[in-house]
Amino acid sequence: MADLDPIQQAARDHFARQSANYGAKHILAAAVATLAMPPCARCVDVAAATGHTGLYLASLGHDVTLSDIAEPMKQPDLEWYFETAATPPANREAVIELVRNAPGEAREAFRLAEEAGKIIWWWSRLTLTARKE
């Protein structure tokens, strides 16, 4: 990761400490609804954190690129992502099977675990492109 200045480091550290609180509900849904966006707009979510807003925009049919410098960033429950993206049941099962069989190196790199019956993981940096087909 590129060297960060003190202000960037403070912002990264602040949001990394708050990451466990993200993903409970979409706090920007009302604000996003007021934007005059054309169908299938191209969007960039900078400082995306767990991807909450970007995934919400993708669920509306927009092409979204998300990025964040915060690390580590705890991701919300995998089921939250499935619901947000309206993932079909067959695809959910395929992803869950991949998670169950993830090699030790992947489990360690992403701190893949179960917490209170939920699949969680940590990304050191989120860069994700989301599109709803």
C-alpha positions in Angstrom: 0.0 0.0 0.0 1.2 3.5 -0.8 2.6 5.6 2.1 -0.2 7.6 3.7 0.2 11.0 5.2 -0.9 11.5 8.9 -4.4 12.6 8.0 -4.9 9.7 5.7 -3.6 7.3 8.4 -5.9 8.8 11.0 -8.9 8.4 8.7 -7.9 4.8 7.8 -7.5 3.9 11.4 -10.8 5.5 12.5 -12.8 3.7 9.9 -11.0 0.4 10.5 -12.0 0.7 14.2 -15.6 1.3 13.2 -15.8 -1.6 10.6 -17.6 -4.0 13.0 -20.6 -1.6 13.1 -21.1 -1.4 9.3 -23.6 -3.5 7.3 -26.4 -3.5 9.9 -28.7 -1.5 7.6 -28.4 0.9 4.7 -28.2 4.4 6.1 -28.0 6.2 2.8 -31.0 4.6 1.0 -33.2 7.7 1.4 -30.4 10.1 0.2 -29.5 7.9 -2.8 -33.2 7.8 -3.8 -33.1 11.6 -4.2 -30.2 11.5 -6.8 -31.2 12.1 -10.4 -29.2 9.1 -11.8 -29.9 7.7 -15.3 -30.5 3.9 -15.5 -27.3 1.8 -15.4 -25.2 4.8 -14.3 -21.5 4.3 -13.8 -20.7 5.0 -10.2 -17.5 5.2 -8.1 -17.8 4.6 -4.3 -14.7 6.1 -2.8 -14.0 5.2 0.8 -16.4 2.3 0.3 -15.7 0.6 3.7 -17.6 -2.6 3.5 -19.2 -1.7 0.2 -22.6 -1.0 1.7 -23.5 2.0 -0.5 -21.8 0.6 -3.7 -23.7 -2.7 -3.4 -26.9 -0.9 -2.8 -26.3 1.1 -6.0 -25.5 -2.1 -7.9 -28.7 -3.7 -6.6 -30.5 -0.8 -8.4 -28.8 -1.8 -11.7 -25.9 0.7 -11.7 -22.3 -0.2 -12.7 -20.3 0.4 -9.5 -16.6 0.5 -8.7 -15.7 0.5 -5.0 -12.4 1.2 -3.3 -11.1 1.9 0.2 -7.7 2.3 1.9 -8.8 1.3 5.4 -7.3 -1.9 6.8 -8.2 -4.2 8.2 -11.9 -4.0 7.2 -14.3 -6.5 8.7 -17.0 -7.5 6.2 -20.6 -8.0 7.2 -22.2 -11.4 7.2 -22.1 -13.2 3.8 -25.9 -13.5 3.9 -26.1 -9.7 3.9 -24.2 -9.6 0.6 -26.5 -12.3 -0.9 -29.6 -10.3 0.1 -28.2 -7.0 -1.2 -27.3 -8.5 -4.5 -30.5 -10.7 -4.7 -28.2 -13.7 -5.3 -30.1 -16.7 -6.6 -30.2 -19.7 -4.2 -28.0 -21.9 -6.4 -25.3 -19.3 -6.5 -25.5 -18.8 -2.7 -25.0 -22.5 -2.2 -22.0 -22.5 -4.6 -20.4 -19.6 -2.8 -21.0 -21.2 0.6 -19.5 -24.5 -0.6 -16.4 -22.6 -1.8 -16.1 -20.9 1.6 -16.4 -24.3 3.4 -13.6 -25.7 1.3 -11.4 -22.6 1.3 -7.7 -23.6 1.7 -5.9 -22.7 4.9 -3.9 -19.9 3.2 -7.1 -18.2 2.1 -8.7 -18.6 5.5 -5.7 -17.0 7.1 -5.3 -14.2 4.5 -8.9 -13.2 4.8 -9.4 -14.1 8.5 -12.3 -16.2 7.2 -14.4 -17.4 10.2 -17.9 -17.9 11.6 -19.1 -15.4 14.3 -22.5 -15.9 16.0 -23.5 -18.3 13.1 -22.5 -15.8 10.4 -19.7 -16.1 7.9 -17.4 -13.1 8.2 -14.0 -12.1 6.7 -11.6 -9.2 6.7 -10.1 -7.5 3.7 -7.0 -5.4 4.0 -8.2 -3.3 1.1 -11.5 -3.4 -0.7 -11.5 -3.0 -4.5 -14.6 -4.4 -6.0 -16.6 -4.0 -9.1 -20.3 -4.8 -8.8 -22.9 -5.1 -11.5 -26.4 -6.5 -11.3 -27.4 -8.3 -14.5 
